[in-house]
Amino acid sequence: MLIEIVDAMAGWPPVGYVRTSPAAYATVNATHIVGISLLVGAIISSDLRTAGLWKADLWREGLETCVPVAAFGLVLAAISGVMLFSVRGGTYLADPAFQIKALLLAAGLVNVFVFRLAMARTRCVAPSMAMRLSAFSSMVIWVGAIFAGRWIAFTYYP
């Protein structure tokens, strides 16, 4: 069933255009990088604060700024990522680097929900230990996802 979905995505007219136009592919790729930069930049900033490694006294204020930026970055990265994936979906599904990236993305999103649950349970001035552990895990997960993504981009051999 997954293969049928990937094949159907490959048939979308916008995907065909991205596949055949170097300018369109480069634009979607650049959009993906901008989305990743916004997403991970905002996450790292808030994680460093939550973990107590940078401007820890302003950790809640940092979240108020960083969460909308990260959300916008996630939307950009997800839309452009689906477009990039659709160009060679079947190949990517078999790529171990893609599989690792997919697992890390899932872990990152689960970690966001774990963090939000921990945050809802505390109204303390300082982040709880669970929130700090979530922040450290988040940094490792999202940087790992970037490495896996770059591994996909630079180890593809037709």
N, C-alpha and C positions, 0 to 999 in steps of 0.2 A: 504494500500500500504506500509506503514512504517513497519508493521509486516512482510510482505513478504520480504522486504529488510533485516530486522534483521534475519529472518529465513535463507535467502540465505547466509548471512555473517557467520552464525553459521555452515554452511556446508563447508566452505573453509577448505581445508586440514591443513593449518597452524594453524587455530583456533582449529581444532580437536586435534592437537598435544599439543597446549597450554592447552587445557581443560584436557587432560589426563596425562600430564607430570608435576609433581610438580617442576622439575628443570626448565622447559621451562616457566611455569607460574611465578616462582620466578624471572627469568631473565627478562621477559617482565615487570613485576611489578617494578623491580629495575630500568630498563631503563625508565619507566614512571616517577619514582621519580627523577631520574637524570634530565630528561627533564624539569619537573616542577621546580626543583631547579635552573636550568640555566635560565629558562624563568622568573620566579618570582623574583629571585635574581637580575637579570639585570634590570627588570622593577622597582623594589623597589629602586635600586640604582639611576636610572635615575629620578624616580619620586621625591625622596628626594631632589635631586639637583634642579629639575625644580620648586618644591614647595618652595625652598629657605631654606630648613632645614639642608642641608649638602653640603658643597663645592659649594655653589650657584654660585660663580663666574666662575666655570668650567662646567656649565650645558650643554652647546653645545658640549664640548669635551667629556663629559660623555655619551652623546647620541651616538657619533661616535663609542665609544667602546661598549656600552650596547646593541644597536639595533641588531648588528649581533649575539651577544651571545643569546639574547632573541629569535631571529628568529630561531636559531639552536635548542634552547630548545623547542620552539613551535613545530618544526618538530618532534623531538623525542617524546614529550608528545602526539602529535596527533596520530602518527603511533602506538605507544604502547597503547595509550588510546583506539583506535579503536579495537586493538587486545583484550584488557581486556574486553571491552564492549561486543564484539562478543561472548565471552564465555557464558554470561548469559544476552544477550540483552533484551529479553522479560521481564525478571525480573527487569532489570534496568529501562526500560521505565516506569514501574509502580511505581518505587521508588521515593517518593517526594524529597529525598536528591539528586538523580540524576537529577530530573527535575530542581531543584534550581541550581545545578552546571551547567547544560546546559544553563540556562538563564544567569548566571553570566559569563560564557565563551563568550556567544554572546555579552553581555554588555561590557566585556573587549575588545573584538575585535572592536566593534563599537567605544569605547572610544579611541582606538589607531587611528582610522581614524579621529575622531574629533580633537584629538591632532595634527595629521599631518596637517590637514587643518588650524588649528590655527597657527601652526608653519610656514606654508607657507605664511601666511598673515603678519608675523612680521619678521623683521630683526633687531630688537632691541637687545641691550646688555642683557637686562633682559627679562625673560619670561612674556608674557602678563597675565592678570588676567584669561582669558579663559584657558590658558595653565596650570596655577597653579591649577585651579579648576579641570581640567582634571587629573592632577597628583594626587591630593588628592582622587578623585573618583577612579582612577586606583588602588591605594593602597588598598582601601576598597574592591573593586571588586575582585582583584586577591587573596587577603587573604581570602575573603569569599568563593571563588571557592576552595581554598585549604581545608578550613573547611568542605565544602559540600562533597568534594571528600573523605576526611578521614571519614566523617559520613557514606558515602556509604560503605567504606571498613570495617568498624567496627560495623555496625549494620545490616549486611546481615544475615538473618536467613532462611535456606532452608525449 
